Amino acid sequence: MEKILITGATGNVGLSTLKLLYSLNPEGVEVVAAVRDIERAKKIEGIENCNFCHFEFDEPGTYDAALEGVTQIVLIRPNQVSDVSRYIFPFLTKAEKIGVRHIVFVSIVGAERNRIFANHRTESHFKKLSIPSTILRPSLYMQNLTSLHRHDILDHDRIHVPAGHGLVNYIDVRDVAEVIVASLMNPVYENQSFELTGPEPFDFYQIAKMFSDELGREIKYTKPSTIKFVRQKLLDKKHLLYVVTLSLLYSAAKSGKMNNTNDVFHSITGHDPRNLADFIHEYRECWIKTAQDQELLKPRKRLRRRRL
């Protein structure tokens, strides 16, 4: 009997992995979603009937119950957890102690080269453990366009990222989930690392044109500086560490380090990854302006005070 624990189970990658595993319903496999708030997680469409356990990296008291009987872990580090030596490593030590036999760690592209990333330190720590691991390094997620950048596209008709003329190769989190599941089900992928990319890189002028063509209105690429990008996202109440990490990735794109394309996804799954134009078409409702949106965006006339 396999028991798979998924951390970060309500985030982009974790949720897609959870839904895929439940749709496949592999025989002899129990899947448990580790979440901060079980009642809130139960309200998410598609996972209402999943097995949940309360778990928080910064609360070691939740480790034992979450790890009970677990044989494999999908490890997804929350954006707000940057002190991995304090919060991630003790969890991994506990997993090693109870006999977890395999961990799939979802890292980020370039983490093996960049010591600034918390994921770099986590990847390095796996070398000290006896647990076999599979390390996945996806490129930027297409879903960033429906979440982090949605407001700019919907309300301001712009893509506001500091990538210059650099190329990026977006990948869909559903494709990442497919590789995660394959890694869980086939021991041949243990003790290996893979960079995951979409089928083709684009610069943001090309991506802005895809949006313009799909939405029927002009979407501009503004090419802000890194400082302006970080400042704007903080004003939008985005998490600081997440924004800083993204700014580093976009700076890497600007330097020509994010344009890699490989056939890893195809070699593991047997088919091609989703392409960006199809993704934009599939999720076009995210950026369609409703009548209410149009009304809210109209400039307000200032009322002149009449002199008495």
ZAFI-432524 format. One record per residue (C-alpha): residue number from 1; residue in one letter; chain; x, y, z. Coordinates in nm, 3 decimals, m for minus. Layout:
<atoms>
+-----+--------+--------+---------+---------+---------+
| num | residu | chaine |      c1 |      c2 |      c3 |
+-----+--------+--------+---------+---------+---------+
| NUM |      A |      A |       X |       Y |       Z |
...
+-----+--------+--------+---------+---------+---------+
</atoms>
This chain:
<atoms>
+-----+--------+--------+---------+---------+---------+
| num | residu | chaine |      c1 |      c2 |      c3 |
+-----+--------+--------+---------+---------+---------+
|   1 |      M |      A |   0.000 |   0.000 |   0.000 |
|   2 |      E |      A |   0.137 |   0.338 |  m0.105 |
|   3 |      K |      A |   0.049 |   0.650 |   0.091 |
|   4 |      I |      A |   0.136 |   0.979 |  m0.079 |
|   5 |      L |      A |   0.143 |   1.307 |   0.112 |
|   6 |      I |      A |   0.115 |   1.628 |  m0.091 |
|   7 |      T |      A |   0.230 |   1.949 |   0.079 |
|   8 |      G |      A |   0.104 |   2.279 |  m0.058 |
|   9 |      A |      A |  m0.197 |   2.083 |  m0.178 |
|  10 |      T |      A |  m0.419 |   2.385 |  m0.245 |
|  11 |      G |      A |  m0.161 |   2.581 |  m0.446 |
|  12 |      N |      A |  m0.128 |   2.577 |  m0.823 |
|  13 |      V |      A |   0.094 |   2.271 |  m0.860 |
|  14 |      G |      A |  m0.029 |   2.085 |  m0.553 |
|  15 |      L |      A |  m0.394 |   2.123 |  m0.647 |
|  16 |      S |      A |  m0.336 |   2.006 |  m1.004 |
|  17 |      T |      A |  m0.141 |   1.705 |  m0.875 |
|  18 |      L |      A |  m0.410 |   1.621 |  m0.622 |
|  19 |      K |      A |  m0.687 |   1.640 |  m0.883 |
|  20 |      L |      A |  m0.489 |   1.428 |  m1.129 |
|  21 |      L |      A |  m0.417 |   1.155 |  m0.874 |
|  22 |      Y |      A |  m0.780 |   1.140 |  m0.769 |
|  23 |      S |      A |  m0.897 |   1.124 |  m1.131 |
|  24 |      L |      A |  m0.657 |   0.838 |  m1.203 |
|  25 |      N |      A |  m0.743 |   0.661 |  m0.876 |
|  26 |      P |      A |  m0.443 |   0.424 |  m0.893 |
|  27 |      E |      A |  m0.502 |   0.092 |  m0.722 |
|  28 |      G |      A |  m0.335 |   0.049 |  m0.385 |
|  29 |      V |      A |  m0.256 |   0.419 |  m0.346 |
|  30 |      E |      A |  m0.387 |   0.649 |  m0.074 |
|  31 |      V |      A |  m0.344 |   1.022 |  m0.128 |
|  32 |      V |      A |  m0.345 |   1.274 |   0.156 |
|  33 |      A |      A |  m0.353 |   1.652 |   0.111 |
|  34 |      A |      A |  m0.153 |   1.845 |   0.374 |
|  35 |      V |      A |  m0.323 |   2.180 |   0.431 |
|  36 |      R |      A |  m0.334 |   2.460 |   0.685 |
|  37 |      D |      A |  m0.713 |   2.488 |   0.692 |
|  38 |      I |      A |  m0.908 |   2.167 |   0.627 |
|  39 |      E |      A |  m1.253 |   2.327 |   0.623 |
|  40 |      R |      A |  m1.142 |   2.587 |   0.371 |
|  41 |      A |      A |  m0.978 |   2.320 |   0.154 |
|  42 |      K |      A |  m1.301 |   2.119 |   0.147 |
|  43 |      K |      A |  m1.473 |   2.409 |  m0.026 |
|  44 |      I |      A |  m1.241 |   2.392 |  m0.328 |
|  45 |      E |      A |  m1.420 |   2.244 |  m0.627 |
|  46 |      G |      A |  m1.292 |   1.903 |  m0.730 |
|  47 |      I |      A |  m1.128 |   1.804 |  m0.402 |
|  48 |      E |      A |  m1.424 |   1.812 |  m0.162 |
|  49 |      N |      A |  m1.396 |   1.441 |  m0.088 |
|  50 |      C |      A |  m1.018 |   1.416 |  m0.061 |
|  51 |      N |      A |  m0.834 |   1.297 |   0.248 |
|  52 |      F |      A |  m0.696 |   1.597 |   0.434 |
|  53 |      C |      A |  m0.460 |   1.641 |   0.725 |
|  54 |      H |      A |  m0.368 |   1.955 |   0.913 |
|  55 |      F |      A |  m0.006 |   2.043 |   0.846 |
|  56 |      E |      A |   0.220 |   2.347 |   0.874 |
|  57 |      F |      A |   0.595 |   2.356 |   0.817 |
|  58 |      D |      A |   0.635 |   2.607 |   1.101 |
|  59 |      E |      A |   0.447 |   2.384 |   1.347 |
|  60 |      P |      A |   0.656 |   2.067 |   1.408 |
|  61 |      G |      A |   0.374 |   1.934 |   1.622 |
|  62 |      T |      A |   0.181 |   1.862 |   1.301 |
|  63 |      Y |      A |   0.457 |   1.646 |   1.148 |
|  64 |      D |      A |   0.388 |   1.311 |   1.314 |
|  65 |      A |      A |   0.020 |   1.288 |   1.226 |
|  66 |      A |      A |   0.078 |   1.408 |   0.870 |
|  67 |      L |      A |   0.360 |   1.155 |   0.810 |
|  68 |      E |      A |   0.191 |   0.853 |   0.967 |
|  69 |      G |      A |   0.220 |   0.561 |   0.723 |
|  70 |      V |      A |   0.348 |   0.786 |   0.440 |
|  71 |      T |      A |   0.570 |   0.618 |   0.181 |
|  72 |      Q |      A |   0.612 |   0.905 |  m0.068 |
|  73 |      I |      A |   0.596 |   1.284 |  m0.046 |
|  74 |      V |      A |   0.532 |   1.553 |  m0.303 |
|  75 |      L |      A |   0.725 |   1.841 |  m0.147 |
|  76 |      I |      A |   0.615 |   2.188 |  m0.252 |
|  77 |      R |      A |   0.769 |   2.471 |  m0.051 |
|  78 |      P |      A |   0.529 |   2.756 |   0.032 |
|  79 |      N |      A |   0.646 |   3.093 |  m0.099 |
|  80 |      Q |      A |   0.645 |   3.240 |   0.251 |
|  81 |      V |      A |   0.880 |   2.972 |   0.389 |
|  82 |      S |      A |   1.230 |   3.099 |   0.311 |
|  83 |      D |      A |   1.417 |   2.973 |   0.619 |
|  84 |      V |      A |   1.438 |   2.617 |   0.492 |
|  85 |      S |      A |   1.696 |   2.509 |   0.750 |
|  86 |      R |      A |   1.447 |   2.593 |   1.024 |
|  87 |      Y |      A |   1.122 |   2.472 |   0.869 |
|  88 |      I |      A |   1.191 |   2.234 |   0.577 |
|  89 |      F |      A |   1.498 |   2.040 |   0.693 |
|  90 |      P |      A |   1.344 |   1.923 |   1.026 |
|  91 |      F |      A |   1.043 |   1.795 |   0.833 |
|  92 |      L |      A |   1.271 |   1.602 |   0.598 |
|  93 |      T |      A |   1.463 |   1.461 |   0.895 |
|  94 |      K |      A |   1.136 |   1.337 |   1.043 |
|  95 |      A |      A |   1.037 |   1.185 |   0.706 |
|  96 |      E |      A |   1.370 |   1.005 |   0.688 |
|  97 |      K |      A |   1.331 |   0.875 |   1.043 |
|  98 |      I |      A |   0.990 |   0.719 |   0.984 |
|  99 |      G |      A |   1.103 |   0.549 |   0.661 |
| 100 |      V |      A |   0.960 |   0.756 |   0.375 |
| 101 |      R |      A |   1.112 |   0.595 |   0.068 |
| 102 |      H |      A |   1.081 |   0.865 |  m0.200 |
| 103 |      I |      A |   1.031 |   1.241 |  m0.229 |
| 104 |      V |      A |   0.940 |   1.438 |  m0.540 |
| 105 |      F |      A |   1.058 |   1.794 |  m0.484 |
| 106 |      V |      A |   0.910 |   2.070 |  m0.700 |
| 107 |      S |      A |   1.190 |   2.325 |  m0.731 |
| 108 |      I |      A |   1.228 |   2.607 |  m0.985 |
| 109 |      V |      A |   1.426 |   2.652 |  m1.302 |
| 110 |      G |      A |   1.786 |   2.750 |  m1.238 |
| 111 |      A |      A |   1.778 |   2.665 |  m0.866 |
| 112 |      E |      A |   2.077 |   2.435 |  m0.898 |
| 113 |      R |      A |   2.289 |   2.732 |  m1.016 |
| 114 |      N |      A |   2.160 |   3.015 |  m0.798 |
| 115 |      R |      A |   2.249 |   3.009 |  m0.428 |
| 116 |      I |      A |   2.007 |   3.294 |  m0.358 |
| 117 |      F |      A |   1.706 |   3.065 |  m0.405 |
| 118 |      A |      A |   1.575 |   2.881 |  m0.099 |
| 119 |      N |      A |   1.512 |   2.590 |  m0.334 |
| 120 |      H |      A |   1.887 |   2.571 |  m0.402 |
| 121 |      R |      A |   1.952 |   2.505 |  m0.034 |
| 122 |      T |      A |   1.674 |   2.246 |  m0.025 |
| 123 |      E |      A |   1.811 |   2.067 |  m0.331 |
| 124 |      S |      A |   2.156 |   2.057 |  m0.174 |
| 125 |      H |      A |   2.011 |   1.915 |   0.148 |
| 126 |      F |      A |   1.875 |   1.610 |  m0.032 |
| 127 |      K |      A |   2.235 |   1.497 |  m0.085 |
| 128 |      K |      A |   2.262 |   1.453 |   0.293 |
| 129 |      L |      A |   1.952 |   1.234 |   0.316 |
| 130 |      S |      A |   1.915 |   0.862 |   0.258 |
| 131 |      I |      A |   1.574 |   0.911 |   0.095 |
| 132 |      P |      A |   1.576 |   0.881 |  m0.286 |
| 133 |      S |      A |   1.447 |   1.198 |  m0.449 |
| 134 |      T |      A |   1.327 |   1.327 |  m0.782 |
| 135 |      I |      A |   1.388 |   1.699 |  m0.837 |
| 136 |      L |      A |   1.172 |   1.882 |  m1.089 |
| 137 |      R |      A |   1.265 |   2.232 |  m1.205 |
| 138 |      P |      A |   0.975 |   2.380 |  m1.401 |
| 139 |      S |      A |   1.009 |   2.701 |  m1.595 |
| 140 |      L |      A |   0.763 |   2.985 |  m1.530 |
| 141 |      Y |      A |   0.402 |   2.874 |  m1.490 |
| 142 |      M |      A |   0.137 |   2.977 |  m1.741 |
| 143 |      Q |      A |  m0.098 |   3.015 |  m1.444 |
| 144 |      N |      A |   0.102 |   3.322 |  m1.335 |
| 145 |      L |      A |  m0.082 |   3.498 |  m1.616 |
| 146 |      T |      A |  m0.419 |   3.415 |  m1.457 |
| 147 |      S |      A |  m0.311 |   3.511 |  m1.106 |
| 148 |      L |      A |  m0.010 |   3.735 |  m1.051 |
| 149 |      H |      A |  m0.044 |   3.922 |  m1.382 |
| 150 |      R |      A |  m0.422 |   3.902 |  m1.428 |
| 151 |      H |      A |  m0.490 |   4.246 |  m1.283 |
| 152 |      D |      A |  m0.247 |   4.418 |  m1.520 |
| 153 |      I |      A |  m0.388 |   4.243 |  m1.827 |
| 154 |      L |      A |  m0.754 |   4.282 |  m1.732 |
| 155 |      D |      A |  m0.757 |   4.635 |  m1.593 |
| 156 |      H |      A |  m0.460 |   4.803 |  m1.759 |
| 157 |      D |      A |  m0.422 |   4.616 |  m2.091 |
| 158 |      R |      A |  m0.056 |   4.552 |  m2.022 |
| 159 |      I |      A |   0.200 |   4.285 |  m1.938 |
| 160 |      H |      A |   0.419 |   4.440 |  m1.671 |
| 161 |      V |      A |   0.730 |   4.224 |  m1.618 |
| 162 |      P |      A |   1.101 |   4.319 |  m1.615 |
| 163 |      A |      A |   1.219 |   4.073 |  m1.879 |
| 164 |      G |      A |   1.346 |   4.315 |  m2.145 |
| 165 |      H |      A |   1.368 |   4.140 |  m2.482 |
| 166 |      G |      A |   1.440 |   3.805 |  m2.318 |
| 167 |      L |      A |   1.261 |   3.482 |  m2.403 |
| 168 |      V |      A |   1.065 |   3.268 |  m2.157 |
| 169 |      N |      A |   0.923 |   2.920 |  m2.199 |
| 170 |      Y |      A |   0.605 |   2.896 |  m1.994 |
| 171 |      I |      A |   0.475 |   2.557 |  m1.877 |
| 172 |      D |      A |   0.125 |   2.467 |  m1.759 |
| 173 |      V |      A |   0.103 |   2.345 |  m1.397 |
| 174 |      R |      A |  m0.117 |   2.060 |  m1.519 |
| 175 |      D |      A |   0.179 |   1.934 |  m1.722 |
| 176 |      V |      A |   0.404 |   1.962 |  m1.418 |
| 177 |      A |      A |   0.147 |   1.759 |  m1.224 |
| 178 |      E |      A |   0.159 |   1.490 |  m1.489 |
| 179 |      V |      A |   0.537 |   1.455 |  m1.450 |
| 180 |      I |      A |   0.499 |   1.449 |  m1.071 |
| 181 |      V |      A |   0.255 |   1.159 |  m1.093 |
| 182 |      A |      A |   0.479 |   0.974 |  m1.337 |
| 183 |      S |      A |   0.772 |   1.021 |  m1.097 |
| 184 |      L |      A |   0.565 |   0.880 |  m0.811 |
| 185 |      M |      A |   0.454 |   0.576 |  m1.005 |
| 186 |      N |      A |   0.782 |   0.476 |  m1.169 |
| 187 |      P |      A |   1.097 |   0.420 |  m0.960 |
| 188 |      V |      A |   1.314 |   0.470 |  m1.268 |
| 189 |      Y |      A |   1.294 |   0.846 |  m1.202 |
| 190 |      E |      A |   1.435 |   0.825 |  m0.849 |
| 191 |      N |      A |   1.761 |   1.011 |  m0.781 |
| 192 |      Q |      A |   1.722 |   1.214 |  m1.099 |
| 193 |      S |      A |   1.655 |   1.581 |  m1.170 |
| 194 |      F |      A |   1.465 |   1.727 |  m1.464 |
| 195 |      E |      A |   1.412 |   2.074 |  m1.605 |
| 196 |      L |      A |   1.059 |   2.106 |  m1.742 |
| 197 |      T |      A |   0.973 |   2.351 |  m2.019 |
| 198 |      G |      A |   0.689 |   2.429 |  m2.252 |
| 199 |      P |      A |   0.716 |   2.358 |  m2.625 |
| 200 |      E |      A |   0.848 |   2.699 |  m2.738 |
| 201 |      P |      A |   0.999 |   3.017 |  m2.589 |
| 202 |      F |      A |   0.859 |   3.364 |  m2.662 |
| 203 |      D |      A |   0.949 |   3.719 |  m2.573 |
| 204 |      F |      A |   0.683 |   3.930 |  m2.406 |
| 205 |      Y |      A |   0.616 |   4.134 |  m2.718 |
| 206 |      Q |      A |   0.505 |   3.808 |  m2.882 |
| 207 |      I |      A |   0.307 |   3.708 |  m2.574 |
| 208 |      A |      A |   0.135 |   4.049 |  m2.567 |
| 209 |      K |      A |   0.035 |   3.998 |  m2.932 |
| 210 |      M |      A |  m0.114 |   3.656 |  m2.846 |
| 211 |      F |      A |  m0.329 |   3.827 |  m2.586 |
| 212 |      S |      A |  m0.423 |   4.107 |  m2.825 |
| 213 |      D |      A |  m0.528 |   3.859 |  m3.094 |
| 214 |      E |      A |  m0.727 |   3.648 |  m2.848 |
| 215 |      L |      A |  m0.899 |   3.928 |  m2.658 |
| 216 |      G |      A |  m0.964 |   4.163 |  m2.950 |
| 217 |      R |      A |  m0.799 |   4.462 |  m2.782 |
| 218 |      E |      A |  m0.440 |   4.583 |  m2.766 |
| 219 |      I |      A |  m0.233 |   4.444 |  m2.482 |
| 220 |      K |      A |   0.103 |   4.619 |  m2.447 |
| 221 |      Y |      A |   0.428 |   4.495 |  m2.302 |
| 222 |      T |      A |   0.555 |   4.777 |  m2.081 |
| 223 |      K |      A |   0.904 |   4.639 |  m2.001 |
| 224 |      P |      A |   0.939 |   4.798 |  m1.655 |
| 225 |      S |      A |   1.255 |   4.804 |  m1.448 |
| 226 |      T |      A |   1.294 |   4.540 |  m1.178 |
| 227 |      I |      A |   1.247 |   4.804 |  m0.907 |
| 228 |      K |      A |   0.920 |   4.928 |  m1.062 |
| 229 |      F |      A |   0.797 |   4.570 |  m1.097 |
| 230 |      V |      A |   0.868 |   4.482 |  m0.733 |
| 231 |      R |      A |   0.717 |   4.807 |  m0.608 |
| 232 |      Q |      A |   0.399 |   4.755 |  m0.810 |
| 233 |      K |      A |   0.348 |   4.395 |  m0.698 |
| 234 |      L |      A |   0.398 |   4.493 |  m0.334 |
| 235 |      L |      A |   0.132 |   4.762 |  m0.380 |
| 236 |      D |      A |  m0.088 |   4.485 |  m0.519 |
| 237 |      K |      A |  m0.037 |   4.300 |  m0.186 |
| 238 |      K |      A |   0.166 |   4.015 |  m0.334 |
| 239 |      H |      A |   0.402 |   3.827 |  m0.106 |
| 240 |      L |      A |   0.748 |   3.986 |  m0.096 |
| 241 |      L |      A |   0.956 |   3.667 |  m0.126 |
| 242 |      Y |      A |   0.746 |   3.545 |  m0.416 |
| 243 |      V |      A |   0.781 |   3.877 |  m0.597 |
| 244 |      V |      A |   1.156 |   3.886 |  m0.541 |
| 245 |      T |      A |   1.194 |   3.532 |  m0.671 |
| 246 |      L |      A |   0.993 |   3.616 |  m0.982 |
| 247 |      S |      A |   1.195 |   3.931 |  m1.040 |
| 248 |      L |      A |   1.513 |   3.721 |  m1.032 |
| 249 |      L |      A |   1.363 |   3.479 |  m1.284 |
| 250 |      Y |      A |   1.259 |   3.763 |  m1.514 |
| 251 |      S |      A |   1.606 |   3.914 |  m1.481 |
| 252 |      A |      A |   1.744 |   3.576 |  m1.588 |
| 253 |      A |      A |   1.512 |   3.589 |  m1.888 |
| 254 |      K |      A |   1.639 |   3.936 |  m1.970 |
| 255 |      S |      A |   1.992 |   3.793 |  m1.967 |
| 256 |      G |      A |   1.896 |   3.514 |  m2.207 |
| 257 |      K |      A |   1.895 |   3.234 |  m1.948 |
| 258 |      M |      A |   1.526 |   3.133 |  m1.963 |
| 259 |      N |      A |   1.488 |   3.034 |  m2.328 |
| 260 |      N |      A |   1.573 |   2.667 |  m2.292 |
| 261 |      T |      A |   1.353 |   2.408 |  m2.461 |
| 262 |      N |      A |   1.384 |   2.036 |  m2.405 |
| 263 |      D |      A |   1.189 |   1.716 |  m2.469 |
| 264 |      V |      A |   1.186 |   1.594 |  m2.108 |
| 265 |      F |      A |   0.809 |   1.624 |  m2.077 |
| 266 |      H |      A |   0.752 |   1.427 |  m2.397 |
| 267 |      S |      A |   1.003 |   1.158 |  m2.302 |
| 268 |      I |      A |   0.827 |   1.102 |  m1.968 |
| 269 |      T |      A |   0.463 |   1.134 |  m2.074 |
| 270 |      G |      A |   0.471 |   1.035 |  m2.441 |
| 271 |      H |      A |   0.302 |   1.354 |  m2.563 |
| 272 |      D |      A |   0.375 |   1.724 |  m2.604 |
| 273 |      P |      A |   0.316 |   1.986 |  m2.334 |
| 274 |      R |      A |   0.038 |   2.242 |  m2.366 |
| 275 |      N |      A |   0.125 |   2.550 |  m2.568 |
| 276 |      L |      A |   0.080 |   2.908 |  m2.455 |
| 277 |      A |      A |  m0.163 |   3.023 |  m2.727 |
| 278 |      D |      A |  m0.404 |   2.741 |  m2.641 |
| 279 |      F |      A |  m0.374 |   2.823 |  m2.272 |
| 280 |      I |      A |  m0.463 |   3.188 |  m2.334 |
| 281 |      H |      A |  m0.763 |   3.078 |  m2.539 |
| 282 |      E |      A |  m0.875 |   2.829 |  m2.272 |
| 283 |      Y |      A |  m0.860 |   3.089 |  m1.995 |
| 284 |      R |      A |  m0.963 |   3.393 |  m2.197 |
| 285 |      E |      A |  m1.253 |   3.468 |  m1.959 |
| 286 |      C |      A |  m0.995 |   3.565 |  m1.696 |
| 287 |      W |      A |  m0.906 |   3.874 |  m1.898 |
| 288 |      I |      A |  m1.240 |   3.963 |  m2.059 |
| 289 |      K |      A |  m1.374 |   4.295 |  m1.942 |
| 290 |      T |      A |  m1.734 |   4.280 |  m1.826 |
| 291 |      A |      A |  m1.971 |   4.575 |  m1.842 |
| 292 |      Q |      A |  m1.907 |   4.627 |  m1.471 |
| 293 |      D |      A |  m1.531 |   4.630 |  m1.529 |
| 294 |      Q |      A |  m1.570 |   4.891 |  m1.801 |
| 295 |      E |      A |  m1.779 |   5.110 |  m1.573 |
| 296 |      L |      A |  m1.526 |   5.088 |  m1.290 |
| 297 |      L |      A |  m1.242 |   5.184 |  m1.524 |
| 298 |      K |      A |  m1.411 |   5.498 |  m1.658 |
| 299 |      P |      A |  m1.238 |   5.815 |  m1.543 |
| 300 |      R |      A |  m1.442 |   5.998 |  m1.283 |
| 301 |      K |      A |  m1.522 |   6.364 |  m1.340 |
| 302 |      R |      A |  m1.426 |   6.589 |  m1.054 |
| 303 |      L |      A |  m1.717 |   6.790 |  m0.924 |
| 304 |      R |      A |  m1.656 |   7.162 |  m0.912 |
| 305 |      R |      A |  m1.757 |   7.335 |  m0.593 |
| 306 |      R |      A |  m1.983 |   7.627 |  m0.657 |
| 307 |      R |      A |  m1.883 |   7.950 |  m0.499 |
| 308 |      L |      A |  m2.144 |   8.101 |  m0.276 |
+-----+--------+--------+---------+---------+---------+
</atoms>
